[in-house]
Amino acid sequence: MVLSMEKWVGKVAIVSGASSGIGAAIVDQLVEHGLIVVGAARRSELVEERAKKLSGKRGKLVAIKADFTKEEDILRVFEWTSKNLGPVHILINNAGTSRPSASLTEGKTEDWKTVLDLNVLGLCIATREAVKVMKANKINGHIIHINSVLGHTICMGNVINVYGASKFAVTALTETLRQELNSLNLKIKITSVSPGLVESELTTLRKDQTPDMKARFETMPILKAEDIADGVVYALSTPEHVQIHELTIKPVGEMF
């Protein structure tokens, strides 16, 4: 199997949650490989700073402010991209959140809703809009969901609460979309990338982590965001007839 990113050079990618962590690492890789990348994030100023650092690279990063829990923001990102840069060829559904204090027995409804709105509904809306553009422009594009090992198995159930359910939904949505694309005879690829523990603002770097979560993290092996970005590039690099449906990336020694 020959791996190459050349087919994507000059093409447009949208990456949600691009301001830090996995999203920022993915942006770096795509720009290095020559793509025009729309980095969508609530903290768009961080994406703008990154764009300056990446100037002179083979590709280009453009920042756009957007909250992917809001449908109007997602629609605006796709509309702006199509009008100003061209049709999207790659969508990276990376934006995600968790609420470690929102247990299922005592959590607040608004916290659960925030997680589900971003991790599930935001992903669905962005996917729908990307497929619309790809179908209309006869693009054999690629959609990648940043999932989690917690979308396949439950561990630390007393701290992940509704987050695990949201990622199980992503696992189901990945296969559902694959079957739907097949039924429509569309050659759009769909990939789920499921990392184990990654150093990010959702895990070891988050300011609101509970003492129990902090203690657990300190005993666990951990991945870097760049490791996940490498996996994304691998999935994108495959030949037209090859689809990486599920890519699980764990640190050596992970216990679940």
MARDOLO-553391 format. One line per 10 residues: for each residue x, y, z of C-alpha. Coordinates in steps of 0.25 Angstrom, whole numbers. Example, Ala and Ser with C-alpha at 12.3 -4.5 7.8 and 13.67 -1.06 7.14 Angstrom:
49,-18,31  55,-4,29
This chain:
0,0,0  6,13,-4  3,25,5  3,39,0  -4,52,4  -1,58,-10  -15,57,-15  -19,67,-4  -9,78,-7  -17,91,-9
-30,85,-4  -39,90,7  -40,84,21  -49,88,32  -44,85,46  -53,87,58  -47,90,72  -34,95,65  -29,104,76  -21,94,85
-18,79,87  -21,69,77  -28,79,68  -16,89,67  -7,77,65  -15,72,53  -15,86,47  0,87,48  1,74,40  -9,77,29
-3,91,27  11,84,26  5,75,15  0,86,7  -15,87,10  -23,100,12  -28,98,26  -40,105,33  -38,104,48  -51,106,55
-51,109,70  -57,118,80  -44,123,84  -41,127,69  -30,137,74  -21,124,78  -23,119,63  -19,132,58  -6,132,66  -4,118,60
-6,123,46  5,133,48  14,122,52  11,114,41  13,125,30  23,120,20  19,106,21  14,98,9  -1,100,12  -9,111,20
-17,112,32  -29,121,33  -36,124,46  -51,125,48  -58,127,61  -69,117,64  -76,109,75  -80,95,70  -91,94,80  -98,104,71
-104,100,58  -104,114,53  -89,115,55  -86,102,48  -94,106,36  -87,119,35  -73,112,35  -77,103,23  -84,115,16  -72,124,18
-62,113,14  -69,110,1  -70,125,-3  -56,129,1  -47,116,-1  -55,106,-9  -62,93,-6  -58,85,6  -50,72,3  -47,68,18
-55,69,31  -48,66,44  -59,66,55  -50,68,66  -57,78,75  -61,71,88  -64,73,103  -66,66,116  -71,70,130  -64,62,140
-73,67,152  -86,64,144  -88,50,150  -101,42,145  -106,42,159  -104,56,163  -100,64,150  -107,76,144  -116,74,132  -109,86,125
-95,80,127  -100,67,120  -107,75,109  -94,82,107  -86,69,105  -97,63,96  -99,76,88  -84,77,84  -79,62,84  -91,57,76
-101,67,70  -89,77,66  -82,65,60  -95,61,52  -98,75,47  -84,77,42  -84,63,36  -97,66,29  -92,79,23  -79,73,18
-86,62,11  -95,72,4  -83,80,-1  -76,68,-5  -88,62,-12  -91,74,-20  -77,76,-24  -74,61,-27  -63,61,-17  -58,47,-12
-55,54,1  -51,49,15  -58,51,28  -51,47,41  -57,47,55  -48,48,67  -54,38,76  -48,31,88  -45,17,94  -57,21,103
-66,20,91  -63,5,91  -62,1,106  -65,8,119  -55,10,130  -54,20,141  -69,20,140  -70,29,153  -63,41,146  -66,40,131
-81,40,133  -88,44,120  -75,46,112  -74,31,110  -88,30,104  -85,42,95  -73,34,89  -81,21,88  -90,30,79  -79,34,71
-75,19,69  -89,16,64  -90,29,55  -77,25,48  -83,11,44  -97,17,41  -90,28,32  -82,17,25  -94,9,21  -102,22,17
-91,26,8  -91,12,2  -105,13,-1  -104,26,-8  -92,21,-16  -83,32,-11  -68,30,-10  -66,38,3  -58,32,13  -61,31,28
-51,28,39  -52,28,54  -39,31,61  -40,26,76  -29,31,85  -26,26,99  -21,36,109  -16,48,102  -9,60,109  -19,71,106
-28,82,113  -39,71,114  -30,62,122  -17,65,130  -17,80,126  -31,83,130  -33,93,141  -46,87,147  -41,72,148  -46,66,161
-35,61,171  -39,46,167  -37,49,153  -24,56,155  -19,44,164  -23,34,153  -16,42,142  -3,42,149  -2,27,149  -5,25,135
3,25,122  -1,36,113  0,40,98  4,53,92  -6,61,82  4,59,71  2,44,72  -12,45,68  -9,55,57  0,45,51
-11,35,52  -20,45,44  -10,47,33  -8,32,32  -23,30,30  -23,41,20  -11,36,12  -17,23,8  -21,20,-7  -35,22,-12
-39,8,-10  -34,7,4  -43,12,16  -38,12,30  -51,10,37  -46,10,52  -32,14,57  -29,12,72  -17,18,77  -13,15,91
0,18,99  9,6,103  4,0,116  -10,6,116  -19,-3,125  -32,-2,117
